[in-house]
Amino acid sequence: MNTKEWLSKNILWVLVSLVVVNFLIVYWGTVNLGIYGGRSSLLGWDLLQHKKLLLQEQEQLQTTTSDVDDLASPGQRPTDISSANLVLTCGDDDLASAFASVRPAVVNITADKASPRRGGPTLASSIVFDDPSIQFVEEASLGSGIIVDRSGYIVTNAHVVANAVNIKVVTFSSSRIVYPAVIIRKDLENDIAILKIEPDSPMPTAILGDSDMMRVADSVLAIGAPFGLEQTVTKGIISDDSRNLVIDGITYDDMIQTDAAINRGNSGGPLINGSGEVIGINTAIYAPTGIFTGVGFAIPINKVKPIVKEIIR
């Protein structure tokens, strides 16, 4: 039997043998030499790639767990992350800090004697300056003020010192000290007065903020000496930022309305924001009963700044 006859009879077995040999060669090269894409590509199998992905996921999980462990303090669960940079916002501590920062610059204003102020309020006889009484008596508390310059310049309301004599300023920066004061300027149109004392050392000053930046419902603090109770602070919000009032025949535009308690003796004291910046000067109350009813008014500090700059250069 010659070769041609043998091949014709065994051609099927020859072809099968060639296929098997070719498969073995390809498999060997794939596994050992990494050709044809490696074992992961053999017959569409992706076992190696799948295993690689699983290993990567495990490494990422271990890294994340390690980072959380580093943040956790002893005794905490790994998921309890603590950091000095995590703080509460807009809390009572913020307002307490705001008050503490401006408190040394808030003063009480008194006088030995004064004649009664003439004239009555308008607007249904309800909006009045928060004077402590009609007839001042010896060493009666007239109102409040804020120190705006280290040399002793003080801002208050003009009506606080109207008709007052022998004006005195009580400071509280280190201890309670009484200074004689003189009136440097009175701006009746804006109800602002500038007083001057002569301290022995530089005085703490209040920071004047930007009243135009305040929004209705922003939190505020009112500081002053209601009924002679020095360094009293009350909390509220801005109820309106542009009230026009007529008091004693004088029109006051764009007054800040607040529900922070303002009573007789608060006039001239600061209305401050949550950062401790003065954004208004407490001036008047709506008082059908003569005491605070939840409606008070302050002069925006942006109206006061030009007056202060004219005096303090």
ZIUR-V88218 format. One line per field, one symbol per residue. ss: DSSP state (@ for helix, = for strand, . for the rest). psi: psi as a letter, one per 40 degrees, with the letter a starting at -180 (. if undefined). A space follows every 50 residues. Layout:
ss = ???
psi = ???
This chain:
ss = ..@@@@@@@@@@@@@@@@@@@@@@@@@@@@@@@.@@@.@@@@@@..@@@@ @@@@@@@@@@@@@@@@@@@@@....................@@@@@@@@@ @@@..=========............===..........========... ..====.@@@...========.....====.======....=====.... .......=..@@@.....======.@@@...================..= ========...........===.....=========.........===== @@@@@@@@@@@..
psi = hidddddddfddddddddddddddddddddddeeifeideehfehfdddd dddddddddddddddddddddhiheiidehhiieehiiifiddddddddd dedeehiihiidiiiihiiiiagffdhiifididhiihfihdaiihheie efhhhaidedeheiifhihhifddihhhiiiihdihgddefhihihigid iiiiiihhahdeeiiheiiihhhaghfegifhhiiaihdieghhihhfeh hhifihhiehhhaheeheiihiaeeeiheihhdiihgdeeiheehiiihh deeddddddddh.
